[in-house]
Amino acid sequence: MPKKKIISKVDLKDAIIKGMQEKKGNQIKVLDLRKLKSSMADFFIICHASSDKQVSAIADSVEEFSRKLASEKPLHIEGFESAEWILMDYFDIVVHIFQEEKREFYSIEELWGDAEITVVKD
């Protein structure tokens, strides 16, 4: 009888980051919002890309990796139509995938400047 492969469950944050890295998401940052009273999530995970096609590819990859590695799927996704800024809501984690110009314009890292920010190494 063949042995079954045992797949260990990965933390959702790590799965999301792996999905971003798989499609070359730029400047990945994790904002820990848990100590902020006005936050609507525990974490924001942010990256950017150079084109709408890459933004879409990163979002697809994040969804795939979160499903396969962490057995999670987003509750809601917005922004696929224009792919300038795709938001993926995993309830406790909100993923933001921007085109570079939109990331600079909205500057989420500055809006949530009180958060603890971790820069993910490439």
Short mmCIF file of the C-alpha atoms (twelve columns), coordinates in Angstrom:
data_MODEL
# 
_entry.id   MODEL 
# 
loop_
_atom_site.group_PDB 
_atom_site.id 
_atom_site.type_symbol 
_atom_site.label_atom_id 
_atom_site.label_alt_id 
_atom_site.label_comp_id 
_atom_site.label_asym_id 
_atom_site.label_seq_id 
_atom_site.Cartn_x 
_atom_site.Cartn_y 
_atom_site.Cartn_z 
_atom_site.pdbx_PDB_model_num 
ATOM 1   C CA . MET A 1   0.000   0.000  0.000   1 
ATOM 2   C CA . PRO A 2   1.539   3.385  -1.004  1 
ATOM 3   C CA . LYS A 3   2.342   5.866  1.711   1 
ATOM 4   C CA . LYS A 4   0.365   9.110  1.827   1 
ATOM 5   C CA . LYS A 5   2.280   12.346 1.583   1 
ATOM 6   C CA . ILE A 6   1.934   14.423 4.697   1 
ATOM 7   C CA . ILE A 7   1.631   18.106 3.914   1 
ATOM 8   C CA . SER A 8   2.165   20.393 6.852   1 
ATOM 9   C CA . LYS A 9   -0.081  23.405 7.112   1 
ATOM 10  C CA . VAL A 10  1.736   26.708 6.686   1 
ATOM 11  C CA . ASP A 11  0.825   29.922 8.501   1 
ATOM 12  C CA . LEU A 12  -1.474  32.045 6.302   1 
ATOM 13  C CA . LYS A 13  0.891   35.045 6.414   1 
ATOM 14  C CA . ASP A 14  3.754   32.881 5.160   1 
ATOM 15  C CA . ALA A 15  1.598   31.369 2.411   1 
ATOM 16  C CA . ILE A 16  0.561   34.848 1.211   1 
ATOM 17  C CA . ILE A 17  4.175   36.023 1.192   1 
ATOM 18  C CA . LYS A 18  5.271   32.927 -0.736  1 
ATOM 19  C CA . GLY A 19  2.558   33.621 -3.306  1 
ATOM 20  C CA . MET A 20  3.818   37.189 -3.705  1 
ATOM 21  C CA . GLN A 21  7.425   36.067 -3.998  1 
ATOM 22  C CA . GLU A 22  6.518   33.424 -6.589  1 
ATOM 23  C CA . LYS A 23  5.429   36.176 -9.014  1 
ATOM 24  C CA . LYS A 24  8.143   38.658 -8.029  1 
ATOM 25  C CA . GLY A 25  6.101   41.036 -5.888  1 
ATOM 26  C CA . ASN A 26  8.224   44.094 -5.031  1 
ATOM 27  C CA . GLN A 27  8.919   45.548 -1.580  1 
ATOM 28  C CA . ILE A 28  6.775   43.137 0.403   1 
ATOM 29  C CA . LYS A 29  5.886   44.554 3.808   1 
ATOM 30  C CA . VAL A 30  3.854   43.174 6.698   1 
ATOM 31  C CA . LEU A 31  2.100   45.734 8.880   1 
ATOM 32  C CA . ASP A 32  1.175   44.383 12.312  1 
ATOM 33  C CA . LEU A 33  -1.969  46.283 13.303  1 
ATOM 34  C CA . ARG A 34  -2.885  44.269 16.392  1 
ATOM 35  C CA . LYS A 35  -1.838  46.960 18.889  1 
ATOM 36  C CA . LEU A 36  -3.763  49.717 17.092  1 
ATOM 37  C CA . LYS A 37  -7.256  50.403 18.389  1 
ATOM 38  C CA . SER A 38  -8.682  51.575 15.077  1 
ATOM 39  C CA . SER A 39  -7.551  48.668 12.918  1 
ATOM 40  C CA . MET A 40  -9.998  46.488 11.039  1 
ATOM 41  C CA . ALA A 41  -7.567  43.577 10.647  1 
ATOM 42  C CA . ASP A 42  -4.579  42.086 12.450  1 
ATOM 43  C CA . PHE A 43  -2.213  42.424 9.494   1 
ATOM 44  C CA . PHE A 44  -1.845  44.156 6.141   1 
ATOM 45  C CA . ILE A 45  0.509   42.515 3.675   1 
ATOM 46  C CA . ILE A 46  1.518   44.866 0.875   1 
ATOM 47  C CA . CYS A 47  3.526   44.612 -2.338  1 
ATOM 48  C CA . HIS A 48  3.608   46.209 -5.761  1 
ATOM 49  C CA . ALA A 49  4.239   45.257 -9.366  1 
ATOM 50  C CA . SER A 50  5.121   47.069 -12.556 1 
ATOM 51  C CA . SER A 51  2.045   46.195 -14.643 1 
ATOM 52  C CA . ASP A 52  -1.619  45.239 -14.387 1 
ATOM 53  C CA . LYS A 53  -0.795  41.742 -15.654 1 
ATOM 54  C CA . GLN A 54  1.772   41.226 -12.895 1 
ATOM 55  C CA . VAL A 55  -0.644  42.574 -10.254 1 
ATOM 56  C CA . SER A 56  -3.243  40.023 -11.413 1 
ATOM 57  C CA . ALA A 57  -0.658  37.233 -11.523 1 
ATOM 58  C CA . ILE A 58  0.454   38.009 -7.962  1 
ATOM 59  C CA . ALA A 59  -3.165  37.971 -6.737  1 
ATOM 60  C CA . ASP A 60  -3.778  34.620 -8.453  1 
ATOM 61  C CA . SER A 61  -0.595  33.242 -6.902  1 
ATOM 62  C CA . VAL A 62  -1.530  34.500 -3.414  1 
ATOM 63  C CA . GLU A 63  -4.927  32.835 -3.729  1 
ATOM 64  C CA . GLU A 64  -3.356  29.575 -4.918  1 
ATOM 65  C CA . PHE A 65  -0.657  29.473 -2.220  1 
ATOM 66  C CA . SER A 66  -3.063  30.372 0.584   1 
ATOM 67  C CA . ARG A 67  -5.435  27.627 -0.522  1 
ATOM 68  C CA . LYS A 68  -2.764  24.952 -1.017  1 
ATOM 69  C CA . LEU A 69  -0.450  25.733 1.904   1 
ATOM 70  C CA . ALA A 70  -2.792  27.142 4.551   1 
ATOM 71  C CA . SER A 71  -6.180  25.762 3.478   1 
ATOM 72  C CA . GLU A 72  -7.581  29.310 3.393   1 
ATOM 73  C CA . LYS A 73  -9.384  31.308 0.740   1 
ATOM 74  C CA . PRO A 74  -10.207 35.002 0.696   1 
ATOM 75  C CA . LEU A 75  -13.606 36.129 1.905   1 
ATOM 76  C CA . HIS A 76  -13.649 38.919 -0.654  1 
ATOM 77  C CA . ILE A 77  -11.504 40.206 -3.535  1 
ATOM 78  C CA . GLU A 78  -11.726 43.639 -5.183  1 
ATOM 79  C CA . GLY A 79  -9.901  45.318 -8.029  1 
ATOM 80  C CA . PHE A 80  -9.358  42.596 -10.649 1 
ATOM 81  C CA . GLU A 81  -11.145 44.713 -13.275 1 
ATOM 82  C CA . SER A 82  -8.437  47.376 -13.554 1 
ATOM 83  C CA . ALA A 83  -5.692  45.541 -11.622 1 
ATOM 84  C CA . GLU A 84  -4.227  48.820 -10.364 1 
ATOM 85  C CA . TRP A 85  -4.875  47.818 -6.739  1 
ATOM 86  C CA . ILE A 86  -6.195  44.394 -5.796  1 
ATOM 87  C CA . LEU A 87  -7.419  43.932 -2.247  1 
ATOM 88  C CA . MET A 88  -7.862  40.433 -0.840  1 
ATOM 89  C CA . ASP A 89  -9.689  40.087 2.484   1 
ATOM 90  C CA . TYR A 90  -8.779  37.055 4.592   1 
ATOM 91  C CA . PHE A 91  -10.624 38.543 7.620   1 
ATOM 92  C CA . ASP A 92  -7.623  38.901 9.978   1 
ATOM 93  C CA . ILE A 93  -5.233  39.603 7.095   1 
ATOM 94  C CA . VAL A 94  -5.851  42.089 4.290   1 
ATOM 95  C CA . VAL A 95  -3.621  41.802 1.231   1 
ATOM 96  C CA . HIS A 96  -2.888  44.868 -0.922  1 
ATOM 97  C CA . ILE A 97  -1.271  44.359 -4.336  1 
ATOM 98  C CA . PHE A 98  -0.611  47.629 -6.140  1 
ATOM 99  C CA . GLN A 99  0.828   48.920 -9.346  1 
ATOM 100 C CA . GLU A 100 3.842   50.945 -8.230  1 
ATOM 101 C CA . GLU A 101 2.298   54.380 -8.956  1 
ATOM 102 C CA . LYS A 102 -0.857  53.547 -6.971  1 
ATOM 103 C CA . ARG A 103 1.178   52.320 -4.025  1 
ATOM 104 C CA . GLU A 104 3.097   55.590 -3.954  1 
ATOM 105 C CA . PHE A 105 -0.118  57.617 -4.291  1 
ATOM 106 C CA . TYR A 106 -2.084  55.871 -1.517  1 
ATOM 107 C CA . SER A 107 0.948   55.362 0.744   1 
ATOM 108 C CA . ILE A 108 -0.720  52.865 3.079   1 
ATOM 109 C CA . GLU A 109 2.485   52.376 5.046   1 
ATOM 110 C CA . GLU A 110 2.374   56.063 6.025   1 
ATOM 111 C CA . LEU A 111 -1.365  56.007 6.782   1 
ATOM 112 C CA . TRP A 112 -0.762  53.164 9.213   1 
ATOM 113 C CA . GLY A 113 2.569   54.555 10.414  1 
ATOM 114 C CA . ASP A 114 1.952   53.461 14.021  1 
ATOM 115 C CA . ALA A 115 1.947   49.816 12.956  1 
ATOM 116 C CA . GLU A 116 4.959   47.597 13.420  1 
ATOM 117 C CA . ILE A 117 6.334   47.159 9.892   1 
ATOM 118 C CA . THR A 118 8.382   44.163 8.788   1 
ATOM 119 C CA . VAL A 119 10.158  44.297 5.444   1 
ATOM 120 C CA . VAL A 120 10.335  40.873 3.786   1 
ATOM 121 C CA . LYS A 121 13.734  40.131 2.280   1 
ATOM 122 C CA . ASP A 122 13.783  39.051 -1.369  1 
# 
